[in-house]
Amino acid sequence: MASYKLNIARIRGCPPAAELGEAIEGYGLPEYEEYGVLDCTSGQSTVYGTIVRKTQQTIQRLNAEAGEVTDVAVEKATVYPFGVNPAREVLETYAGSAGGIAQVAAFLAGHLALPTIVELIEIDVLTAIDKLASRTEKFQLRSARVSDYAHNSFMNGTYGPKFLDTEHGKDFLGEYADYIKAASVCFAGPSGRINVALTPAACFSFSCSEDDHPTAQGVLRKLI
């Protein structure tokens, strides 16, 4: 069972897929630029690619001969695999947090000078749970994180209950709907169990077998 990410945002002002793919692929890997393109594939409606961002990071290195520790600048490379469907105005990233969406947005608007506007998408966790419960097999609501909950006066901070019964869990979350930080659910895929972490942002973490990866992505996309 492998772990995956699917972060989804709305992108407006994007050129058609063929034009977008040509612009991304043509950028290449400039030696002295912050961003570069590792790969790009254009389909009829969707462009997939991977950009890399280079940043400088300072580390401390021991100089045994001099008997001292010195600061050394090293280059750090972070990759952002993504997909864009201009007609549907959808941008997806497939690794890391929602911050990756901002990096892809900065590359498209800043370095390719495209008139794109990227907006994060919010989801209602309770509604997402109801949709998954009705659309999937063997659905279970396993746990949640709720802020501003206190069982008694000696408690504070985020509360993380685990649920033995899905309906009981849904009743609890319904009572504290405004304070839901995350929920963990699972359901049956074609080859085995699919585990998903839901948050109020359309940024999904999930684990499943490699064969079930397309199925999991399809189910999660329908929550938007």
N, C-alpha and C positions, 0 to 999 in steps of 0.2 A: 504494500500500500504506500503510495507516494503522496506528497503534499503539493498543493497547487494554489495559485492566486488568480483571481479574476476581479479587476478593478474597472468599473464602468463609469464613463462620464459622457456628457453631452458636448458635441463640438459643432460650432456653427461657422459659416463662412468658408468652408473647405472646398477646394476645387474638385472636379470629378476624379475618380480613382486613377485613371490613366495619367492625367496631368500631375496629380499628387505623387504618384509613384515615380514619375520621371524626375520631379524636383528633388525628392528624397534621395533617390539613387545617384543623381548627379552631384550631390553634395560631397560624397566620398568621405575620406579620412584626412582632413587638413592637419598638417603637423602641429601648427601653432594655435589651432582653434580649440575652444573648450569642448565642443561637441563634435561627434563624427558618426558616420553610418557604417555599421558592420555588415548589414545585409538588408535587402529589400526585395519583396516579391509583390507584384501587382496582379490582381485578378480582375474580373469583370466589374465587381462592385466593391471589393475590399482590398486594402493595401496592408500587408504585414511587413514588419521590419524590426530591426534592433538598432538602437542608437547607444552610443557610449559617451559618458561625460567624464572628462579628466579634471581632477582637482589636486591641489597640492596639500599634503598633510605632513606635519612635523612630528618626527619621532626622536627619541633619545637613543644614542648609540654610545657604547662604552669604548673608549680609547685606552686600552690596557697599558700601552707604552707610556702615554702621557699621564696616566692615572686620573683621568677625568671623563665626565660624561658630556657629550656635545649634542646639540640639536641639528638634525639633518632633515632636509626637505625631500620627501619622496612623492612620486606621482601615484595617485589612486584612480583606478578606472572602475566606473559603475555602469552596468549595462541595463537597458530598459527595453525589453521586448514588448511590442505593441501591435495593435491592429486598428485600422480606421475604415469605417464605412461612411463615406461622404453623403450618400443618398439618405441613409437612415440617421445621419448626424450622431454617430456613435463612435467613441474612442474607448479602446480597451487596453489595459496593460496587464501583463501576465507574470509579474514578479514584484516583490516588495510591497510597500504601503501605498496609500493614496498620494504620497509625495511624488511617486513616479509619474502620475498624471500631470502634475505641475511641470516636471522636467520635459516631458514630451511636448506640452503646450508651449513652453519657453523656446524649445528648438524650432517648432513649426512657425511660431509668430516672430521670434527674434532672429533666428539664423536663416530661415527660408523666406522671411518677410511675407508670410501669407496672412490674409486678413481673418484669421481664425480666432474664435472666442470659445474657451473651454469652461464648462460649468460642472461642478460636482453634482451628483444625483443623490438625493436622500430617499430612504425607503422607510415605511412603517413596519417595524419588526413584527408586531402582532399580525398585521395583514399578510406579511410574507410567510409567517408560520401557518396561517390558515390556508394560504394558497398551496404550500408544500404538502400539508396534511391531506388536501383534497386531490392533489395531482400525482402523488407518489404512493408507493406500496410500503407497508410496514414502517410508517413514519413514527418517529419518537422525538419528543422534546426532552432533552436530557438535562440541561442546566441553563443557568442564566446569570448575568451580573446586573445588579440593580443598585443605583446610587440613592442616597438620601433615604435609606430604609433603616429603621431601628426596631428590633424586636422588644427592646426595653431601654431604659435610660442609661444603661451601661454599655450600649453599643453605638458605634458610629462608623462611617466609611462605607465602602462598597460591600454589598451583601451578595454572596454567590451560592444560592441554593441549588441542589441537585434534585431532580424529580424522578420518582418511581412511576408516576402516572402522568401521561401527556395532558389529559383534561385538567388535572389538578394544577399542573404547571401553567396552562393557559389561563386558568382562573386567577392564579397568583399574578401573572404578568398583566392581566387585564386590570387588576386593582392598582398596579403600579406602572401603568403604561407610560407615563411621562418621565419615568426614571430608568427606563431600560437602557443599559449600556451595550449589552451583547446577549446572544442566546446561542446555545449549541444544540444542533439537531442532527438526526441521521435518518436515512431511508434506504430502501433497497434499490440497487442498480442491477443491470443485466448480469454482472459477474460477481457482485458482492455488495457490501455495505458502503454507502457514501456518507461521510461525516462533513458537516458544514458549520462554520461559525458565521452568524448573522450579526450585523451592526447597523445602526441608523444610516450609515453611508453605504453606497452600493459598492462596497469593497469586500469581497468574499474570500475567505480562506477555506479550503476543502481538501479532504484526503480521500483517495479511492484507488482502485487498481487502474493501471494504465489503459486498459480496455474500456473502462467506464468514464474516462476523462471527457470525451465528447458529450456523453449523456449528461454528466453533471453540469457542464458548461451550458448546455441547452436548457436545462431545468432552471438554472440560476438567471439566465438572460430573460426568461419569461416573468421574473419577479419585478422587472423594471416597467 
